[in-house]
């Protein structure tokens, strides 16, 4: 059976300076309970890989407002003006990737692939400092894959073994991040007995999940 932790106990596994992946597209699919537990723990200097950094005072935006994020790696940061202000003020480092490249870099990290070539971003500022090669007369740039010390993901249900199912668009980055973190903590709405989930609905097998946390807050 997979250990079920209280949110604060799960957050205590993380240390300042950790590199973490956080699932979600904005607030949808974001493990809000775990993020708020991180805030209460008071760690800082975090490097966060996520599609974006939440909204002002909501989700990962809480950590940005309190200056606990050193670097963000993602694809869509401009919906949160706090992120823009912190970046322009030199308080936050940003690594911007096209959204498909971000998703593939996480998937590759989880699959043990160290890097891959992509045509996306060739000839733009996003290719600065990246190796360029030609394949079949087309230009590609080298993108390193992404892994993290911890993946904090959000699923709909887990069984007691740690198998996960997702609901609708909350599926976004979470399944890929479940494969790319050294330690994976899954926040779920409900935990059911082993055997209650339809095997055809299970997206993340239990072997990728280390700990479960029950959701305490709604989006």
C-alpha positions in Angstrom: 0.0 0.0 0.0 1.2 3.5 -0.8 1.9 5.9 2.2 -0.8 8.6 2.7 0.7 11.7 4.1 -0.8 14.9 5.6 0.0 17.9 3.3 2.5 19.4 5.8 4.3 16.1 6.2 4.6 15.8 2.5 6.0 19.3 2.2 8.5 18.5 4.9 10.2 16.1 2.4 11.3 19.0 0.3 14.2 21.3 1.1 15.1 24.8 0.0 16.9 24.9 -3.3 15.0 21.8 -4.6 14.1 21.5 -8.3 10.4 20.5 -8.5 7.9 19.8 -11.2 4.3 21.0 -10.5 1.5 19.8 -12.7 -1.3 21.9 -14.1 -2.1 24.5 -16.7 -2.5 27.5 -14.5 -4.7 26.4 -11.7 -6.3 23.5 -13.6 -4.7 20.3 -12.6 -2.4 22.1 -10.1 -1.9 20.4 -6.7 -3.1 23.4 -4.7 -3.1 21.7 -1.3 0.5 20.7 -1.7 1.5 24.1 -3.0 0.0 25.8 0.0 1.7 23.3 2.3 5.0 24.3 0.7 4.2 27.9 1.5 3.5 27.1 5.2 6.8 25.1 5.4 8.7 28.3 4.5 11.3 26.8 2.1 12.7 29.1 -0.6 15.1 29.3 -3.5 13.0 26.8 -5.5 13.4 26.0 -9.1 10.0 25.2 -10.5 9.2 23.4 -13.7 5.6 24.1 -14.6 3.6 25.3 -17.6 3.3 28.6 -15.7 3.6 30.0 -12.2 -0.1 30.3 -11.2 -2.1 33.5 -10.8 -1.6 36.4 -8.4 -1.9 35.0 -4.9 -3.3 31.7 -6.2 -1.6 28.4 -6.8 2.1 28.8 -7.5 1.5 32.5 -7.5 1.5 32.4 -3.7 5.2 31.2 -3.8 6.1 33.9 -6.4 4.5 36.7 -4.3 6.6 35.6 -1.3 9.8 35.4 -3.4 10.3 31.7 -2.7 10.9 30.9 -6.4 14.4 31.4 -7.8 13.8 30.1 -11.3 10.8 29.1 -13.4 10.9 26.8 -16.4 7.8 26.8 -18.5 5.9 28.2 -21.5 3.3 30.7 -20.4 4.2 33.2 -17.7 2.5 36.4 -18.8 -0.9 35.7 -17.3 0.6 36.4 -13.9 1.8 40.0 -13.6 3.7 39.2 -10.4 5.9 36.9 -12.5 6.6 39.6 -15.0 7.4 42.2 -12.3 9.7 39.8 -10.5 11.5 38.9 -13.7 12.0 42.6 -14.8 13.2 43.4 -11.2 15.9 40.7 -11.5 14.3 38.7 -8.6 13.2 35.7 -10.7 15.0 33.8 -13.5 12.9 32.5 -16.3 13.6 29.8 -18.9 11.0 30.0 -21.6 10.2 26.9 -23.8 7.5 26.4 -26.4 4.7 24.4 -24.8 5.2 21.3 -27.0 8.9 21.4 -26.3 8.3 21.7 -22.6 5.9 18.7 -22.7 8.4 16.6 -24.7 11.3 17.6 -22.5 9.5 16.3 -19.5 8.3 13.1 -21.3 11.9 12.5 -22.5 13.2 13.0 -19.0 10.8 10.4 -17.7 11.8 8.0 -20.5 15.5 8.3 -19.8 16.3 10.2 -23.0 18.9 12.9 -22.2 18.1 15.3 -25.1 16.4 15.6 -28.5 16.3 17.8 -31.6 13.3 19.9 -32.4 12.6 22.4 -35.3 10.5 24.6 -33.0 12.3 27.8 -32.1 14.9 27.7 -34.8 16.0 31.1 -35.8 14.4 32.8 -32.8 15.7 34.0 -29.4 14.7 30.6 -28.0 17.5 29.0 -30.0 20.3 31.2 -28.5 23.1 29.1 -27.0 21.6 25.8 -28.3 23.3 23.4 -30.7 21.9 23.5 -34.2 22.0 20.6 -36.7 20.5 19.9 -40.1 18.5 16.7 -40.8 17.1 16.3 -44.4 18.0 19.9 -45.1 15.9 21.2 -42.2 17.3 22.9 -39.1 16.8 21.6 -35.6 18.0 22.7 -32.2 19.1 20.5 -29.3 16.8 20.5 -26.3 17.9 18.8 -23.1 15.3 16.8 -21.3 13.9 17.7 -17.9 13.9 15.9 -14.6 13.3 17.0 -11.0 14.0 16.2 -7.4 10.3 16.1 -6.8 7.1 15.9 -8.9 4.0 17.3 -7.3 1.0 16.2 -9.3 -2.8 16.3 -9.1 -5.0 13.4 -10.0 -8.7 12.7 -9.5 -8.6 9.3 -7.8 -6.0 6.9 -6.5 -6.4 3.4 -5.2 -4.5 2.4 -2.2 -1.7 0.9 -4.3 -1.1 4.4 -5.9 -2.6 3.9 -9.3 -4.0 7.2 -10.6 -6.8 8.4 -12.8 -7.3 12.0 -14.0 -10.4 14.0 -14.9 -10.7 16.0 -18.1 -8.1 18.8 -18.8 -6.5 18.3 -15.4 -4.7 15.4 -17.1 -2.4 18.0 -18.9 1.2 17.8 -17.7 0.6 15.6 -14.6 1.0 12.1 -16.2 4.4 13.0 -17.8 5.6 14.7 -14.6 4.8 11.5 -12.7 7.5 9.8 -14.7 10.2 12.5 -14.4 10.5 13.2 -10.7 12.9 11.3 -8.4 10.1 11.4 -5.7 6.5 11.7 -6.8 3.8 13.0 -4.5 0.3 12.8 -5.8 -2.6 14.9 -4.5 -5.9 13.3 -5.1 -9.6 14.0 -4.4 -10.3 10.5 -3.2 -8.5 7.2 -2.3 -10.4 4.0 -3.0 -9.6 0.3 -2.3 -7.3 -1.6 -4.7 -9.3 -3.1 -7.5 -12.0 -0.4 -7.5 -10.5 1.5 -10.4 -11.2 0.3 -13.9 -7.8 -0.8 -15.3 -8.7 0.8 -18.6 -8.9 4.2 -16.9 -5.6 4.1 -15.0 -3.2 6.5 -16.6 -0.3 6.6 -14.1 0.7 3.1 -12.7 1.5 2.9 -9.0 5.2 2.3 -9.6 5.7 5.9 -10.5 4.0 7.2 -7.2 5.8 7.4 -3.9 3.3 9.2 -1.7 -0.4 10.1 -1.7 -2.0 13.3 -0.2 -5.7 14.0 0.0 -6.9 17.4 -1.4 -8.0 19.8 1.3 -8.7 22.9 -0.8 -10.8 23.5 -3.9 -9.7 25.4 -7.0 
